[in-house]
Amino acid sequence: STLRTTALSQPPIVLRGEERLHANWSEGNLGNSNSSDRSNFVEIRVSKVEDTTTTEEKYSVDVCGKDRSGLLCDITRALKSLDLVVKKAFVKTGVSGTVSDTFEVNKSNCKLSTEEIEKQLSETLQEMQAEACDKQQKASSS
């Protein structure tokens, strides 16, 4: 299977949130989620990155799951809402429609724990997905 990979290293974008997302994820097995509908499932893991060359609080946010229109935009908006600063992003989209994205973020402005970040990012992405579905339904019924 072919992967498209894009590495972004541009001036930081101020985002809200913290924590490294690291997912042990493989296509067809999205972890231990109890969700019965995994068609739009995205798994998020946040972990601290040890870096002795800086005083910044670096974290890795890993997002894995099914790709959808607007997902990357929603992820960056969700990170911004948590006051996380994205330093680098590695975006991978498989031909089968799966994503495996990693964002290196600075958490200095975010006071949430990694667990709180994971929870808030998941909730925010679910809300954004629901809003997108509502808009799409309204547009198709017009």
QUIQUIUR-V788375 format. One record per pair of residues at least 6 apart in sequence whose C-alpha atoms are under 7 Angstrom apart, sorted by the first residue. I is the first residue (numbers start at 1). J is the second residue. D is the distance in whole Angstrom. If there is no record, write none. Layout:
I J D
I J D
This chain:
1 94 7
1 95 7
2 94 6
2 95 6
3 92 6
3 93 6
3 94 5
3 95 7
4 92 6
4 93 6
4 94 7
5 90 7
5 91 6
5 92 5
6 90 6
6 91 5
6 92 7
7 89 6
7 90 5
7 91 7
8 88 6
8 89 5
8 90 7
9 87 7
9 88 5
9 89 7
12 85 6
12 86 5
12 87 5
13 85 5
13 86 6
14 80 6
14 83 6
14 84 6
14 85 4
14 86 7
15 79 5
15 80 3
15 81 6
15 82 6
15 83 4
15 84 4
15 85 5
15 86 7
16 79 5
16 80 4
16 81 4
16 82 2
16 83 2
16 84 4
16 110 6
17 79 5
17 80 7
17 81 7
17 82 3
17 83 5
17 84 4
17 107 7
17 110 5
17 112 7
17 117 6
18 59 7
18 82 7
18 84 6
18 105 7
18 107 5
18 110 6
18 112 7
18 114 6
18 117 6
19 46 4
19 47 5
19 48 6
19 59 5
19 60 6
19 61 6
19 114 5
19 117 6
20 45 6
20 46 3
20 47 4
20 48 6
20 59 4
20 60 3
20 61 4
20 62 6
21 44 5
21 45 3
21 46 3
21 47 6
21 60 5
21 61 3
21 62 3
21 63 6
22 44 7
22 45 4
22 46 6
22 47 6
22 60 7
22 61 6
22 62 4
23 43 7
23 44 6
23 45 5
23 62 6
23 63 7
23 64 7
25 31 6
25 64 7
39 66 7
40 66 6
41 65 6
41 66 6
42 63 7
42 64 6
42 65 4
42 66 6
43 63 6
43 64 5
43 65 6
44 62 6
44 63 5
44 64 7
44 118 6
44 122 7
45 61 6
45 62 5
45 63 7
45 118 6
46 59 7
46 60 6
46 61 5
46 62 6
46 114 6
46 118 6
47 59 6
47 60 5
47 61 7
47 114 7
48 58 6
48 59 4
48 60 6
49 58 5
49 59 5
49 60 6
56 106 6
56 108 6
57 106 5
57 107 5
57 108 6
58 104 7
58 105 6
58 106 5
58 107 6
59 104 6
59 105 5
59 106 6
59 107 7
60 102 7
60 103 6
60 104 5
60 105 6
61 102 6
61 103 5
61 104 6
62 101 6
62 102 4
62 103 6
63 100 6
63 101 5
63 102 6
64 99 5
64 100 4
64 101 6
65 98 5
65 99 5
65 100 7
66 97 6
66 98 5
66 99 6
67 97 5
67 98 5
67 99 6
74 125 7
74 128 7
75 125 7
78 121 6
78 124 6
78 125 7
82 110 6
83 109 6
83 110 5
84 105 6
84 106 6
84 107 5
84 109 7
84 110 6
85 105 5
85 106 5
85 107 7
86 103 7
86 104 6
86 105 4
86 106 6
87 104 6
87 105 5
87 106 7
88 103 6
88 104 5
89 102 6
89 103 4
89 104 6
90 101 6
90 102 5
90 103 6
91 100 7
91 101 4
91 102 7
92 99 6
92 100 5
92 101 6
93 99 5
93 100 7
